[in-house]
Amino acid sequence: IDGDKPDHDDDTHPDDEPPQPPRGGRPALRVVK
């Protein structure tokens, strides 16, 4: 589930950060903030 969640978040905010660091989960924290 953790892998599917960041994938969707990245798709929603592709302008914020590229789909490169969606494996660690750092961008996910940024999107939540």
C-alpha positions in Angstrom: 0.0 0.0 0.0 2.9 2.3 0.8 4.2 1.9 -2.8 0.8 2.6 -4.3 0.2 5.7 -2.2 3.3 7.7 -3.2 2.7 6.8 -6.8 -0.7 8.5 -6.8 0.5 11.5 -4.8 3.3 12.0 -7.3 0.8 11.9 -10.2 -1.3 14.6 -8.4 1.6 16.9 -7.9 4.1 16.2 -10.7 5.0 19.9 -10.8 6.2 19.8 -7.2 8.8 17.0 -7.7 9.6 14.6 -10.5 8.7 10.9 -10.2 12.2 10.0 -9.1 12.1 10.0 -5.3 8.8 8.3 -4.9 10.4 5.1 -3.6 11.7 6.3 -0.2 8.6 8.2 0.8 10.2 11.7 1.3 8.0 13.4 -1.3 4.9 11.9 0.3 5.7 13.8 3.5 6.1 17.0 1.5 2.7 16.5 -0.2 1.0 15.9 3.1 2.5 19.1 4.6 
